[in-house]
Amino acid sequence: MAVATQTLEELCINSIRFLAIDAVEKAKSGHPGLPMGAAPMAFVLWDQFMRFNPKNPKWFNRDRFVLSAGHGCMLQYALLHLAGYDSVTIDDIKNFRQWGSSTPGHPENFETPGVEVTTGPLGQGIANAVGLALAEAHLAAKFNKPDSTLVDHYTYVILGDGCNMEGVSGEACSIAGHWGLGKLIALYDDNHISIDGSTDVAFTEDVSKRFESYGWHVLHVEDGNSDLKAIANAIAEAKKVTDKPTMIKVTTTIGYGSPNKANTAGVHGAALGGDEVKLTRENLAWNHEPFDLPADAVAHMRKAIERGASYEAEWQETWAQYKTKYGAEAAEFERLLSGKLPEGWDSALPTYTAEDKAQPTRKYSEICLNKLAPVLPELIGGSADLTHSNLTELKGFGDFQKGQFQNRNVHFGVREHAMGAICNGIALHGSGLIPYGATFLIFTDYMRAAIRLSALSEAGSIWVMTHDSIGQGEDGPTHQPVETLASLRAIPNLTVIRPADGNETAGAYKVAITNAKNHAPTLMAFSRQNVPSLAGSSAEGVQKGAYAVVDCQGTPDLILIGTGSEVGLCVTAAEKLASEGKKVRVVSFPSWELFEAQDAAYKESVLPKAVTKRLIVEAGLSFGWHKYAGNEGDFVTIERFGASAPGGVCLEKFGFSVDNVLAKAKALLG
């Protein structure tokens, strides 16, 4: 691999490699192997094909780039620096993986302008990219005109063997092939090495055939180390195929240029070491000090600044013409990009009285979705093959399918994890779309990584979860969430809401939509069984997280605290206790996170410290509730798995009855 002289292209490629080598070496931490091997394909992509503006990283019509193999993030940081992004200076690269730098150990969209999505957990990036490509396809179908192409960009991905091993990538790529997302192009860094060594210890399938079976266009570049022309030809050919996504397998050598560590696991996740860095410099004829770059390479890569300004100016001209010709569509498009909600949108949400018939909160959720859909054209989403159980169809808005990308009902199939990651990609596209994904609450276990990443990466996804307790019934303990709410409430930056009735469901949707526009996710948990409309329920109360749905004169003797379908039990029990002369307050507590955001005075007004007798009623674990129960509190909760029986029987047998609430309350009162 010894190099005598270097072309300008080789200087650029080696600049990428040595920025990665030097940054990892200085940090004594990181993954140099992927950037060293993938530098040629990344250079060709960024230099010849990608349309972006380094001086305006959020320009709408830019191509999106996702480094799904996020451990190799120095590849992306090197590209951003060389292309002229202000977000990654040479000092930032010197401070790779250090406190406060814009070059964290895996790409974070909220830390580094130019990074589209947070990657690192393998497979998430390619699945996010499906969401980015879906967003482009939907907006193009909605806004483009025969004489005006307003939305026209590609989503490019570099993924590795680890991404292809993770199940979420298979789920996402399967549905991407079904949809025929022709502007999704993935470059597979086929280097045959993972942390455990050669991939043949665990991964011997024919990835190309797998992607062909998904409905992808598949190409192979046999020499990804040096055949730049073959890489360019493959990308050009991929762009010609418009009715299906493309996977380009690019066979490379991990750690290319390292005499002793190339093509070994030793270069995957550790610094080369001083001696090997020296040998690699000699082998690649790199006569530059650490972090010193050849002026010719920098000048060539920085041409992206001029190109980017030209690309954006050209698009701005298209946009100006579009506004003249298509005023109504332009106004909607502009509002979407601004992130603003339509004036008075929340007035579409329904209200209820105590006289309204009992319904499951999943039904109230369906009503809210269909009241919001006409006034929020940005709302798009669906279910993981449970549309008619989750009740998530937007009636009259059609199914998002190949050739029908303008439609808004997305059928994800039985792919909960991919659904979550795809929704995050839609949310992070930057076009103002509000995605929602739905399944049974228990199956958040199948998509927890994506839910966590929605909170971490500030993705305004909405999670619509139904069948929220043992009240789910006959399907039994495999389908009855017990510990699930507690585990979800443990995720930072995720708002979890369990509404009690129709008014609270409307309040939950108001919070969720508002959160989405503020780049924050919300998870709502809805019942399968009927719940009564409560006289004191309040959409406004939901926004405060907890409030008195039934109150008494003076200081209460007892506070009953419930969520969701159990609030009705508390209300009935309170009525009986009041008839016996007891002063009882019932607090509906749909959201811990919203309550904790209130000031101390409000919290004290709802849960006075002086009232120590409190009873928590929730069809789930008591875990986490002790903070609100106080030292003298008690619980009507469930501390074991459920059982297979009709939902009402399950609830009764496990103590979720008015009689049991009364018994516990009277025991507390002495």
C-alpha positions as CSV (number, residue, x, y, z in Angstrom):
1,M,0.0,0.0,0.0
2,A,3.0,2.3,-0.1
3,V,2.3,5.6,-1.9
4,A,5.0,7.5,-3.8
5,T,3.1,10.6,-5.0
6,Q,-0.4,11.6,-4.4
7,T,-3.1,13.1,-6.6
8,L,-5.3,15.9,-5.4
9,E,-8.0,13.3,-4.7
10,E,-5.6,11.2,-2.7
11,L,-4.5,14.2,-0.7
12,C,-8.2,14.9,0.2
13,I,-8.9,11.3,1.1
14,N,-5.7,11.1,3.3
15,S,-6.7,14.4,4.9
16,I,-9.9,12.7,6.0
17,R,-8.0,9.6,7.2
18,F,-5.4,11.5,9.2
19,L,-7.8,13.9,10.8
20,A,-9.5,10.8,12.2
21,I,-6.2,9.1,13.1
22,D,-4.8,12.2,14.9
23,A,-8.1,13.0,16.7
24,V,-8.5,9.5,18.0
25,E,-4.8,9.3,19.0
26,K,-5.0,12.6,20.9
27,A,-8.2,11.5,22.7
28,K,-6.8,8.0,23.3
29,S,-10.4,6.9,22.5
30,G,-12.4,6.3,19.3
31,H,-12.7,4.3,16.2
32,P,-10.2,5.1,13.5
33,G,-10.7,2.1,11.3
34,L,-13.9,3.0,9.6
35,P,-12.8,6.5,8.6
36,M,-9.6,5.2,7.2
37,G,-11.4,2.6,5.1
38,A,-14.5,4.6,4.1
39,A,-12.7,7.8,3.3
40,P,-12.7,7.2,-0.5
41,M,-16.4,6.6,-0.8
42,A,-17.2,9.5,1.5
43,F,-14.9,11.8,-0.4
44,V,-16.5,10.9,-3.8
45,L,-20.0,11.3,-2.4
46,W,-19.3,14.7,-0.8
47,D,-17.1,16.1,-3.6
48,Q,-19.1,15.0,-6.6
49,F,-22.7,14.3,-5.6
50,M,-24.0,15.8,-2.4
51,R,-25.8,19.1,-2.6
52,F,-25.5,21.1,0.7
53,N,-24.5,24.5,1.9
54,P,-21.8,24.6,4.6
55,K,-22.7,28.1,5.6
56,N,-26.4,27.3,6.0
57,P,-26.5,23.7,7.4
58,K,-30.3,23.9,7.7
59,W,-31.0,24.9,4.1
60,F,-34.2,23.0,3.4
61,N,-33.4,21.3,0.0
62,R,-30.0,20.0,1.0
63,D,-29.2,16.4,0.6
64,R,-29.2,14.5,3.9
65,F,-26.2,12.5,5.0
66,V,-26.4,9.9,7.7
67,L,-23.4,8.1,9.1
68,S,-25.3,5.1,10.4
69,A,-22.1,3.5,11.6
70,G,-21.8,6.3,14.1
71,H,-18.8,4.9,15.9
72,G,-16.8,6.1,12.9
73,C,-17.9,9.7,13.6
74,M,-14.5,11.2,12.9
75,L,-15.2,10.5,9.2
76,Q,-18.2,12.9,9.4
77,Y,-16.4,15.5,11.5
78,A,-13.5,15.4,9.1
79,L,-15.9,15.9,6.2
80,L,-17.7,18.8,7.9
81,H,-14.4,20.5,8.7
82,L,-12.9,20.1,5.3
83,A,-16.1,21.2,3.6
84,G,-16.1,24.5,5.5
85,Y,-18.8,24.0,8.2
86,D,-18.3,26.5,11.0
87,S,-19.5,23.9,13.5
88,V,-16.4,21.8,13.3
89,T,-13.1,23.8,13.6
90,I,-9.7,22.3,13.8
91,D,-9.8,23.0,17.6
92,D,-13.0,21.0,17.8
93,I,-11.3,18.1,16.1
94,K,-8.4,18.4,18.5
95,N,-11.0,18.2,21.3
96,F,-12.6,15.1,19.9
97,R,-14.7,13.3,22.7
98,Q,-13.9,16.0,25.2
99,W,-16.2,17.9,27.5
100,G,-18.1,20.6,25.7
101,S,-16.7,20.0,22.2
102,S,-18.9,19.8,19.1
103,T,-17.2,16.5,18.2
104,P,-18.8,14.0,20.7
105,G,-18.0,10.3,20.6
106,H,-21.0,9.6,18.3
107,P,-22.7,12.1,16.0
108,E,-25.4,14.1,17.8
109,N,-27.7,16.3,15.8
110,F,-28.4,18.6,18.7
111,E,-24.6,19.2,19.2
112,T,-23.2,19.6,15.8
113,P,-24.8,21.5,12.9
114,G,-24.4,19.4,9.8
115,V,-25.3,16.2,11.6
116,E,-28.8,15.3,10.7
117,V,-29.6,12.5,13.2
118,T,-28.1,11.0,16.3
119,T,-26.3,7.8,15.5
120,G,-24.3,5.2,17.4
121,P,-26.8,2.5,18.4
122,L,-26.3,0.5,15.2
123,G,-29.1,0.3,12.7
124,Q,-30.8,3.4,14.0
125,G,-29.2,5.6,11.4
126,I,-30.3,3.7,8.3
127,A,-33.8,3.4,9.9
128,N,-33.8,7.2,10.5
129,A,-32.7,7.7,6.9
130,V,-35.8,5.8,5.8
131,G,-37.8,8.5,7.7
132,L,-35.8,11.3,6.1
133,A,-36.5,9.8,2.6
134,L,-40.2,9.3,3.5
135,A,-40.5,13.0,4.5
136,E,-38.9,14.1,1.2
137,A,-41.1,11.8,-0.9
138,H,-44.3,13.0,1.0
139,L,-43.4,16.7,0.6
140,A,-42.4,16.3,-3.0
141,A,-45.7,14.6,-3.8
142,K,-47.6,17.2,-1.9
143,F,-45.9,20.4,-3.1
144,N,-44.1,19.8,-6.4
145,K,-45.8,21.0,-9.6
146,P,-45.2,20.0,-13.2
147,D,-43.5,23.3,-13.8
148,S,-41.9,23.7,-10.4
149,T,-39.8,21.2,-8.4
150,L,-39.6,22.6,-4.9
151,V,-38.7,19.5,-3.0
152,D,-35.9,17.5,-4.6
153,H,-33.1,16.0,-2.4
154,Y,-31.5,12.7,-1.7
155,T,-30.8,10.9,1.6
156,Y,-27.4,9.2,1.6
157,V,-26.2,6.7,4.2
158,I,-23.0,5.0,5.1
159,L,-23.6,1.9,7.1
160,G,-21.5,-1.0,8.2
161,D,-21.7,-4.7,9.0
162,G,-22.9,-3.9,12.5
163,C,-25.9,-1.9,11.1
164,N,-26.7,-4.8,8.8
165,M,-26.6,-7.2,11.7
166,E,-29.0,-5.2,13.9
167,G,-32.7,-6.2,13.3
168,V,-34.0,-2.6,13.1
169,S,-32.1,-2.1,9.9
170,G,-33.8,-5.1,8.3
171,E,-37.2,-3.9,9.4
172,A,-36.6,-0.4,8.0
173,C,-35.0,-1.5,4.8
174,S,-37.8,-4.0,4.2
175,I,-40.5,-1.3,4.3
176,A,-38.3,1.2,2.4
177,G,-38.1,-1.3,-0.5
178,H,-41.9,-1.9,-0.3
179,W,-42.5,1.9,-0.5
180,G,-39.9,2.3,-3.4
181,L,-38.1,5.3,-1.9
182,G,-35.9,6.0,-4.9
183,K,-34.1,8.9,-3.3
184,L,-32.6,6.8,-0.6
185,I,-29.0,5.6,-1.4
186,A,-27.0,3.5,1.1
187,L,-23.3,2.8,0.8
188,Y,-22.5,-0.3,2.7
189,D,-18.9,-0.3,4.1
190,D,-18.2,-4.0,3.5
191,N,-15.0,-4.4,5.5
192,H,-15.7,-7.8,7.1
193,I,-14.5,-6.7,10.6
194,S,-16.5,-6.2,13.8
195,I,-15.3,-5.9,17.4
196,D,-15.1,-9.7,17.8
197,G,-12.9,-10.0,14.7
198,S,-13.8,-11.2,11.3
199,T,-17.5,-11.0,10.7
200,D,-17.5,-14.6,9.6
201,V,-17.7,-15.7,13.2
202,A,-21.3,-14.6,13.2
203,F,-22.3,-13.0,9.9
204,T,-22.1,-14.9,6.7
205,E,-25.3,-14.1,4.8
206,D,-25.3,-12.6,1.4
207,V,-26.3,-9.0,2.2
208,S,-26.8,-8.1,-1.5
209,K,-29.3,-10.9,-2.0
210,R,-31.1,-9.8,1.2
211,F,-31.5,-6.3,-0.1
212,E,-32.6,-7.5,-3.5
213,S,-35.3,-9.5,-1.8
214,Y,-36.4,-6.3,0.0
215,G,-36.9,-4.7,-3.4
216,W,-33.7,-2.6,-3.5
217,H,-31.5,-1.8,-6.4
218,V,-28.2,-3.4,-5.5
219,L,-24.7,-2.6,-6.8
220,H,-21.2,-3.7,-5.8
221,V,-17.9,-1.7,-5.9
222,E,-15.3,-4.4,-5.5
223,D,-12.4,-2.0,-4.8
224,G,-13.6,0.7,-2.4
225,N,-10.0,1.5,-1.4
226,S,-8.8,3.1,-4.6
227,D,-11.3,2.8,-7.5
228,L,-12.8,6.2,-7.2
229,K,-14.3,6.0,-10.7
230,A,-16.2,2.8,-9.8
231,I,-17.6,4.5,-6.7
232,A,-18.7,7.5,-8.7
233,N,-20.2,5.4,-11.4
234,A,-22.2,3.4,-8.8
235,I,-23.6,6.5,-7.2
236,A,-24.5,7.9,-10.6
237,E,-26.2,4.7,-11.6
238,A,-28.1,4.7,-8.3
239,K,-29.5,8.1,-8.9
240,K,-30.9,6.9,-12.3
241,V,-33.1,4.4,-10.5
242,T,-36.1,6.3,-9.2
243,D,-38.6,3.6,-8.2
244,K,-36.5,1.8,-5.6
245,P,-33.8,2.6,-3.0
246,T,-30.3,1.6,-3.8
247,M,-27.7,-0.3,-1.7
248,I,-24.1,0.0,-3.0
249,K,-21.9,-2.6,-1.4
250,V,-18.4,-1.0,-1.3
251,T,-15.8,-3.5,-0.3
252,T,-13.1,-1.8,1.7
253,T,-10.2,-2.5,4.1
254,I,-10.8,-1.3,7.6
255,G,-7.8,0.8,8.8
256,Y,-6.5,1.2,5.3
257,G,-2.9,2.3,5.3
258,S,-2.0,0.9,8.7
259,P,0.8,-1.7,8.0
260,N,0.1,-3.9,11.0
261,K,-3.5,-3.2,12.1
262,A,-5.4,-2.8,8.8
263,N,-8.1,-5.5,8.3
264,T,-8.0,-6.4,12.0
265,A,-10.4,-5.8,14.9
266,G,-7.5,-3.9,16.5
267,V,-8.2,-0.8,14.4
268,H,-11.9,-0.9,15.0
269,G,-12.3,0.7,18.4
270,A,-8.9,1.9,19.6
271,A,-6.2,4.4,18.8
272,L,-3.5,3.1,16.5
273,G,-0.7,3.9,19.0
274,G,2.2,6.2,18.4
275,D,4.4,3.6,16.6
276,E,1.7,2.5,14.3
277,V,0.7,6.1,13.5
278,K,4.3,6.8,12.4
279,L,4.3,3.7,10.2
280,T,1.0,4.6,8.7
281,R,2.3,8.1,7.9
282,E,5.2,6.6,6.2
283,N,3.1,4.0,4.3
284,L,0.8,6.7,3.0
285,A,3.5,9.2,2.4
286,W,1.9,11.7,4.7
287,N,4.5,14.3,5.6
288,H,2.4,16.4,7.8
289,E,2.3,17.0,11.5
290,P,-0.8,16.0,13.5
291,F,-3.8,18.1,12.5
292,D,-1.8,19.8,9.7
293,L,-3.5,19.6,6.4
294,P,-2.2,20.2,2.8
295,A,-3.5,23.6,1.5
296,D,-4.4,22.1,-1.9
297,A,-6.7,19.5,-0.2
298,V,-8.4,22.1,2.0
299,A,-8.9,24.5,-0.9
300,H,-10.4,21.7,-3.0
301,M,-12.8,20.6,-0.3
302,R,-13.8,24.1,0.5
303,K,-15.1,24.6,-3.0
304,A,-18.2,23.1,-1.4
305,I,-18.9,26.6,0.1
306,E,-19.2,28.2,-3.3
307,R,-21.1,25.3,-4.7
308,G,-23.5,25.3,-1.7
309,A,-24.2,29.0,-2.1
310,S,-25.0,28.4,-5.7
311,Y,-27.3,25.4,-5.0
312,E,-29.2,27.4,-2.4
313,A,-29.4,30.5,-4.6
314,E,-30.8,28.3,-7.4
315,W,-33.4,26.8,-5.1
316,Q,-34.3,30.3,-3.7
317,E,-35.1,31.3,-7.3
318,T,-37.4,28.3,-7.7
319,W,-39.0,29.1,-4.4
320,A,-39.6,32.7,-5.4
321,Q,-41.3,31.6,-8.6
322,Y,-43.3,29.0,-6.7
323,K,-44.7,31.6,-4.3
324,T,-45.8,33.7,-7.3
325,K,-47.6,30.8,-9.0
326,Y,-48.9,28.8,-6.1
327,G,-49.7,31.2,-3.2
328,A,-51.8,28.8,-1.1
329,E,-49.4,25.9,-1.3
330,A,-46.5,28.3,-0.7
331,A,-48.1,29.7,2.5
332,E,-48.6,26.2,3.8
333,F,-45.0,25.2,2.9
334,E,-43.6,28.3,4.6
335,R,-45.6,27.7,7.7
336,L,-44.4,24.1,7.9
337,L,-40.8,25.2,7.6
338,S,-41.3,27.9,10.2
339,G,-42.3,25.3,12.8
340,K,-45.4,27.4,13.7
341,L,-48.8,25.8,14.3
342,P,-51.9,27.2,12.6
343,E,-53.8,29.9,14.5
344,G,-56.4,28.3,16.7
345,W,-55.6,24.7,15.8
346,D,-56.4,23.5,19.3
347,S,-60.0,24.6,19.0
348,A,-60.6,21.5,16.9
349,L,-60.1,19.3,19.9
350,P,-63.3,18.0,21.4
351,T,-64.8,18.6,24.9
352,Y,-67.0,16.3,26.9
353,T,-69.5,16.5,29.8
354,A,-70.3,13.9,32.5
355,E,-73.5,13.1,30.5
356,D,-71.4,11.7,27.5
357,K,-71.3,7.9,27.2
358,A,-68.3,6.0,28.5
359,Q,-65.7,5.1,25.9
360,P,-62.1,3.7,25.9
361,T,-59.5,6.4,25.9
362,R,-58.2,4.8,22.7
363,K,-61.5,5.9,21.1
364,Y,-61.1,9.4,22.4
365,S,-57.6,9.3,20.9
366,E,-59.1,8.4,17.5
367,I,-61.5,11.2,17.7
368,C,-58.7,13.7,18.5
369,L,-56.5,12.5,15.6
370,N,-59.4,12.9,13.2
371,K,-60.3,16.3,14.5
372,L,-56.7,17.4,14.2
373,A,-55.9,15.9,10.8
374,P,-57.8,18.5,8.7
375,V,-56.3,21.5,10.5
376,L,-52.8,20.0,10.9
377,P,-51.6,18.9,7.4
378,E,-48.2,18.1,8.9
379,L,-49.7,15.2,11.0
380,I,-48.6,11.9,9.4
381,G,-48.2,8.4,10.8
382,G,-49.8,5.1,11.6
383,S,-49.5,1.8,13.4
384,A,-47.4,-1.3,13.5
385,D,-50.1,-3.5,12.0
386,L,-52.6,-2.5,14.7
387,T,-54.5,0.3,13.0
388,H,-57.9,-1.0,13.9
389,S,-56.9,-1.8,17.5
390,N,-55.0,1.4,18.1
391,L,-57.7,3.4,16.2
392,T,-55.1,5.6,14.4
393,E,-56.4,5.9,10.9
394,L,-56.8,9.4,9.6
395,K,-60.1,9.0,7.8
396,G,-60.1,10.3,4.2
397,F,-56.4,11.0,4.0
398,G,-55.3,7.8,2.1
399,D,-52.5,5.3,2.6
400,F,-48.9,6.3,2.1
401,Q,-47.8,3.7,-0.6
402,K,-45.5,3.6,-3.6
403,G,-46.9,6.1,-6.1
404,Q,-49.2,7.6,-3.4
405,F,-46.6,9.5,-1.3
406,Q,-49.0,12.4,-0.7
407,N,-51.1,10.3,1.6
408,R,-50.8,10.4,5.4
409,N,-51.7,7.0,6.8
410,V,-48.5,5.0,7.1
411,H,-48.7,1.3,7.5
412,F,-45.5,0.2,9.1
413,G,-46.3,-3.5,9.3
414,V,-45.2,-5.6,12.3
415,R,-42.1,-3.5,12.7
416,E,-42.3,-1.6,15.9
417,H,-38.6,-0.7,16.2
418,A,-38.4,0.5,12.6
419,M,-41.6,2.5,13.1
420,G,-40.0,4.3,16.0
421,A,-36.8,5.1,14.2
422,I,-38.6,6.1,11.0
423,C,-40.8,8.5,12.9
424,N,-37.7,10.0,14.4
425,G,-36.3,10.5,11.0
426,I,-39.4,12.2,9.8
427,A,-39.4,14.5,12.9
428,L,-35.7,15.4,12.3
429,H,-36.1,16.1,8.6
430,G,-36.6,19.8,9.5
431,S,-39.7,20.3,7.4
432,G,-42.2,20.7,10.3
433,L,-43.9,17.3,9.8
434,I,-45.3,15.7,13.0
435,P,-45.0,12.0,12.9
436,Y,-46.9,9.6,15.2
437,G,-46.4,5.9,15.7
438,A,-48.7,3.5,17.4
439,T,-48.8,0.0,18.9
440,F,-49.8,-1.7,22.2
441,L,-48.1,-0.2,25.2
442,I,-46.4,-3.5,26.0
443,F,-44.6,-3.4,22.6
444,T,-42.7,-0.2,23.5
445,D,-40.3,-2.9,24.7
446,Y,-39.7,-3.7,21.0
447,M,-39.0,-0.1,20.2
448,R,-37.5,1.3,23.4
449,A,-34.2,2.3,21.7
450,A,-36.0,4.5,19.2
451,I,-38.2,6.0,22.0
452,R,-35.1,6.8,24.0
453,L,-33.4,8.3,21.0
454,S,-36.5,10.5,20.3
455,A,-35.9,12.0,23.8
456,L,-32.1,12.2,23.4
457,S,-32.1,13.7,19.9
458,E,-34.9,16.2,20.4
459,A,-37.2,14.5,17.9
460,G,-40.8,15.7,18.1
461,S,-42.3,12.2,17.6
462,I,-45.7,11.3,19.1
463,W,-46.1,7.8,20.5
464,V,-49.7,6.6,20.6
465,M,-49.9,3.5,22.8
466,T,-53.1,1.6,23.6
467,H,-54.1,-1.4,25.7
468,D,-52.3,0.2,28.6
469,S,-52.9,-2.2,31.5
470,I,-54.1,-5.6,32.7
471,G,-57.5,-4.2,31.6
472,Q,-56.3,-5.4,28.1
473,G,-57.7,-8.7,29.2
474,E,-57.8,-12.1,27.5
475,D,-54.4,-11.8,25.7
476,G,-52.8,-12.3,29.0
477,P,-49.6,-11.3,30.7
478,T,-47.5,-11.2,27.5
479,H,-49.7,-8.4,26.3
480,Q,-50.5,-6.7,29.6
481,P,-48.0,-3.9,30.6
482,V,-47.2,-3.9,34.3
483,E,-43.8,-2.4,34.6
484,T,-43.9,-0.5,31.3
485,L,-45.1,2.9,32.4
486,A,-42.5,3.1,35.2
487,S,-39.8,2.3,32.7
488,L,-40.9,4.9,30.2
489,R,-41.2,7.5,32.9
490,A,-37.5,6.9,33.7
491,I,-36.5,8.2,30.3
492,P,-35.3,11.9,30.5
493,N,-37.0,14.4,28.2
494,L,-39.9,12.1,27.4
495,T,-43.4,13.3,28.5
496,V,-45.6,10.3,29.4
497,I,-49.3,11.0,29.7
498,R,-52.0,8.5,30.8
499,P,-55.3,10.3,30.4
500,A,-58.5,9.4,32.3
501,D,-61.2,10.4,29.8
502,G,-62.1,12.4,26.8
503,N,-61.2,15.8,28.1
504,E,-57.9,14.6,29.4
505,T,-57.2,12.9,26.0
506,A,-57.8,16.2,24.3
507,G,-55.4,17.8,26.8
508,A,-52.8,15.2,26.1
509,Y,-53.0,15.8,22.4
510,K,-52.6,19.5,22.9
511,V,-49.4,18.8,24.9
512,A,-48.2,16.3,22.4
513,I,-48.6,18.6,19.3
514,T,-47.1,21.5,21.1
515,N,-44.2,19.4,22.3
516,A,-43.6,18.1,18.8
517,K,-43.2,21.6,17.4
518,N,-40.7,22.3,20.3
519,H,-38.7,19.2,19.3
520,A,-39.7,17.0,22.1
521,P,-41.4,13.6,22.1
522,T,-44.6,12.6,23.9
523,L,-46.0,9.1,24.8
524,M,-49.7,8.7,25.5
525,A,-51.1,5.6,27.0
526,F,-54.7,4.8,26.3
527,S,-57.1,2.2,27.6
528,R,-58.9,-0.6,25.8
529,Q,-61.8,-0.6,28.2
530,N,-64.5,2.0,28.6
531,V,-63.9,4.9,31.1
532,P,-66.6,7.3,32.2
533,S,-66.6,11.0,31.4
534,L,-65.7,12.7,34.6
535,A,-67.5,15.8,35.8
536,G,-64.3,17.5,37.0
537,S,-61.9,16.4,34.2
538,S,-60.0,19.1,32.4
539,A,-57.8,19.4,29.4
540,E,-56.1,22.4,31.1
541,G,-55.4,20.2,34.1
542,V,-53.5,17.7,32.0
543,Q,-51.1,20.5,31.0
544,K,-50.2,20.9,34.6
545,G,-49.6,17.1,35.0
546,A,-51.9,16.7,38.0
547,Y,-54.9,18.5,39.4
548,A,-57.9,18.0,41.7
549,V,-60.7,16.4,39.7
550,V,-62.8,16.1,42.9
551,D,-62.2,18.4,45.9
552,C,-63.6,19.1,49.3
553,Q,-64.1,22.0,51.7
554,G,-61.0,22.8,53.7
555,T,-58.0,20.5,54.1
556,P,-58.6,17.0,53.0
557,D,-58.4,14.0,55.3
558,L,-57.2,11.9,52.4
559,I,-56.0,12.3,48.9
560,L,-56.8,9.6,46.3
561,I,-54.3,9.8,43.4
562,G,-55.1,8.0,40.2
563,T,-54.2,7.9,36.5
564,G,-56.1,6.7,33.4
565,S,-58.9,4.3,33.9
566,E,-58.3,4.2,37.6
567,V,-59.3,7.8,38.2
568,G,-63.0,6.8,37.8
569,L,-62.5,4.3,40.7
570,C,-61.1,7.0,42.9
571,V,-64.0,9.4,42.1
572,T,-66.7,6.8,43.0
573,A,-64.8,5.9,46.2
574,A,-64.5,9.5,47.1
575,E,-68.3,10.0,46.7
576,K,-68.9,7.2,49.1
577,L,-66.4,8.5,51.6
578,A,-67.8,12.0,51.4
579,S,-71.3,10.6,52.2
580,E,-69.8,9.2,55.4
581,G,-68.4,12.7,56.3
582,K,-64.9,12.3,55.1
583,K,-63.1,15.1,53.4
584,V,-61.5,13.6,50.3
585,R,-59.7,15.1,47.3
586,V,-59.2,13.1,44.1
587,V,-56.1,14.0,42.1
588,S,-55.9,13.0,38.5
589,F,-52.2,12.6,37.8
590,P,-51.8,12.0,34.1
591,S,-48.1,13.1,33.8
592,W,-45.2,13.1,36.2
593,E,-43.1,15.2,33.9
594,L,-45.7,17.9,33.4
595,F,-46.3,18.1,37.2
596,E,-42.6,18.4,37.9
597,A,-42.4,21.3,35.5
598,Q,-44.8,23.3,37.7
599,D,-43.7,25.7,40.5
600,A,-43.6,24.8,44.1
601,A,-46.7,26.7,45.0
602,Y,-48.8,24.8,42.5
603,K,-47.5,21.5,43.6
604,E,-48.3,22.3,47.2
605,S,-51.8,23.4,46.2
606,V,-52.4,19.9,44.7
607,L,-50.5,17.8,47.1
608,P,-50.3,19.7,50.4
609,K,-47.4,18.4,52.6
610,A,-49.8,18.5,55.6
611,V,-51.9,15.8,54.0
612,T,-49.9,12.7,54.6
613,K,-52.7,10.1,54.1
614,R,-52.6,9.4,50.3
615,L,-53.6,6.4,48.3
616,I,-52.1,5.8,44.8
617,V,-54.3,3.9,42.4
618,E,-52.7,2.7,39.1
619,A,-52.9,-0.6,37.3
620,G,-49.1,-0.9,37.2
621,L,-46.1,-1.1,39.4
622,S,-45.9,1.2,42.5
623,F,-42.3,1.9,41.4
624,G,-41.6,5.6,41.4
625,W,-44.9,6.6,43.0
626,H,-43.4,6.6,46.6
627,K,-42.3,10.2,46.0
628,Y,-46.0,11.3,45.8
629,A,-47.4,8.8,48.3
630,G,-45.4,10.2,51.2
631,N,-44.4,8.3,54.4
632,E,-48.0,7.4,55.3
633,G,-49.3,6.6,51.9
634,D,-50.5,3.3,50.5
635,F,-51.0,1.7,47.1
636,V,-53.5,-0.1,44.9
637,T,-51.1,-1.2,42.3
638,I,-49.9,-4.5,40.8
639,E,-46.5,-6.0,41.6
640,R,-46.7,-9.1,39.5
641,F,-47.5,-10.1,35.9
642,G,-51.1,-10.2,34.9
643,A,-53.3,-13.1,33.8
644,S,-55.5,-14.2,30.9
645,A,-59.1,-13.4,31.6
646,P,-61.6,-10.7,30.5
647,G,-60.3,-7.3,31.3
648,G,-62.9,-6.5,33.9
649,V,-62.2,-9.8,35.7
650,C,-58.4,-9.1,35.7
651,L,-59.0,-5.7,37.2
652,E,-61.3,-7.0,39.9
653,K,-59.1,-9.9,40.8
654,F,-56.1,-7.7,41.1
655,G,-57.9,-5.3,43.4
656,F,-58.9,-2.5,41.0
657,S,-62.4,-2.1,42.3
658,V,-64.2,0.6,44.2
659,D,-64.6,-1.8,47.2
660,N,-60.9,-2.4,47.4
661,V,-60.1,1.3,47.0
662,L,-62.6,2.1,49.8
663,A,-61.1,-0.6,52.1
664,K,-57.6,0.7,51.6
665,A,-58.8,4.3,52.1
666,K,-60.6,3.5,55.3
667,A,-57.5,1.7,56.6
668,L,-55.5,4.8,56.0
669,L,-58.1,6.9,57.7
670,G,-58.0,4.6,60.7
